[in-house]
Structures are given as structure tokens and as C-alpha cells.
Amino acid sequence: MDSSEECTGCPARGKCPVYLAMSSGTVRYAALEGNLREEPWDTDSQPHPDEGHPPPLEAVPVPWKSTVSCKSHRESSVAKEAQGEEGPAATQLDVSRLRSSSMEIREKGSEFLKEELHKAQKELKLKDEECERLSKVREQLERELEELTASLFEEAHKMVREANMKQAASEKQLKEARGKVDTTLFAEFQAWRESPTLDKTSPFLERVYREDVGPCLDFTMQELSALVRAAVEDNTLTIEPVASQTLPTVKVAAVKYGSTNTCALSGLSRTCRHRIRLGDSESHYYISPSSRARITAVCNFFTYIRYIQQGLVRQDAEPMFWEITRLRKEMSLAKLGFFPQEA
């Protein structure tokens, strides 16, 4: 230790055992700027009164505990100084470690983000390629649909045009045929309409009898056919539905025309749902649906010309003529066996 440094007094030198020991010459400690150190002491030297020391005292035994306490105080001060000197270096080392860890975390985070970005870019590229492919497929389908629509429209237009041409040609032919045939028929009808009568000598009725009425009422059973024709002309024929009751079983020879399974006009085995009665006679004849349709068609014609004769039809000549033509058509169809199912 440097003996030239000026000693400073202990703040508790009047009471401290260590100070008393130093004063007695046993040991001397001096506190310089908060540091405790040991210095040699001359036993012959005495503290001077002007230095502020008390007069010399006899040697007083110093307890070990007090000495240890001062020594501990010194070591604590030294440790604090050492800690004060090592503190900046330790702090700088910790900062360096933190910076190193931060750089490492940053680098790992950057690599992870780069990988994720690469994956996202790859998926985006695949999606772009799929979108482009689907867009091409859509464009191709739209083109095909447009071509198909145009083709169908053109084909439909062509078919309509051909149908119109055929219809126009048919109408033209029909008009020409009607012009050739209807001219004579319409003239005969107009002549009959001026003085309507049921006399067969009229050219109009004579033609209808010959072409329609006669063939339609020409059945196999000629005798009954003549009676039916006369009753239709006289408007005395009655057609009745067969009652849904079981007829008594009789021999066919005994009731020639009384069976519901045989037509009285055609003589054919048919299910008969209707029967006819001529005038006021009580006799009934069962007829098949086909025979009924033929009789009904002729009756409808005679009913209409009677209305014209009685003045009940108030129309021009042309509508009347076309209605009569329709009724003649029904007689022709019934003669050929075409009739409604309810007949």
C-alpha cells in the first residue's frame, strides 16, 4: 500500500473497536475514498491531538467478530467495484447474443416466407393454366354451339320453306280440282236452293242419292235395307240404345232379327248396342255400330236439307254448300267403315 496517501479518520472512530486497536498501536486501517486497506503502524508513534485523534489508550482486545465484519465490508466493496467494472462488458456480450439470435430468427423467417411464396406462386401458376384451359374449352363449346344453332336454324328454315312450297302446290291443285268439280256441283246446288224440295228428280238430290245415300244404305239384307231407306226419307226411323238387361234365351230361327249378337242389316255376328224401329211398328231390329254409323250419316244429311227447305238455315249459298259437302264426306267414310268409336 502507498504510505504517502493521507489517512482519513473512520466516521465511528470514537466507538469502533478497530479504531481503538489502531490507536493503541496494534493495527491501523485507513479508509481512503470508500476503500479499506491495511497499513504498517509504528508502535512508538502516537496520534497528534491536532489530527483529531483521542489521547492514547491502552490496548483493548478486539473481538474477532468485529474484525470479520469490517473485512466483510471491505470484500463487499471490492465485489461491487469488480461488478461495476465487468457490467458494461457483460451487457455488450448480451447485446451481441441478442443480435445474433435476432439475425438467425430473421434468416429462418425469411427462408420460410420464401418457401411459402414459392408454393403460392406455383399454385397460382397451376390455377392460371387451368383457367386458361377452361377458357379455351368454353370458347370451343361456344363456337360449336353457334355453328350448331346456325345449322339447325338453316335446316329448319329450309324445311319450313319446302313445307310452304308443298302446301302452296297442294292448295293450288285442290283449288284447281275444286274449280273443275265444284263448279258443276255448286251450280246444281244453287238451282236446288232456289226451290228446295225432296224430290229425287232434282239434279242435285239425284246425284247425292246416286253417289252417297244409295251406297251408304245398301246392306246385305236387301228387304230390310229398302224399309230402312224409306223410313229415313220419310223421317220415321227411330234408333234406340239397347237396355242393359239379359234377354231370354231363344232359338235363332224363331227370332231372326231379335239377337243382340247378330246385326239385322249385315247379318254378321256383332255385338249390337242399338236397335231400330220403323214407323209405328212394334218390331225392333238390333244393329251393329257400323250399321248405326251409316244410318246416322244419312239421317244427318236429310235433317240439314229439311232445315234448308223449311228456311231455318239463314246463310249464303257458299257456306251451305260446304256444309252439305262435309255431310256427304261423312256418308262416304261411314260406307267405308270409318266411324266414331261411340257409335
Order of alpha helices (4+ residues) and beta strands (2+ residues): alpha-beta-beta-alpha-alpha-alpha-beta-beta-beta-alpha-alpha
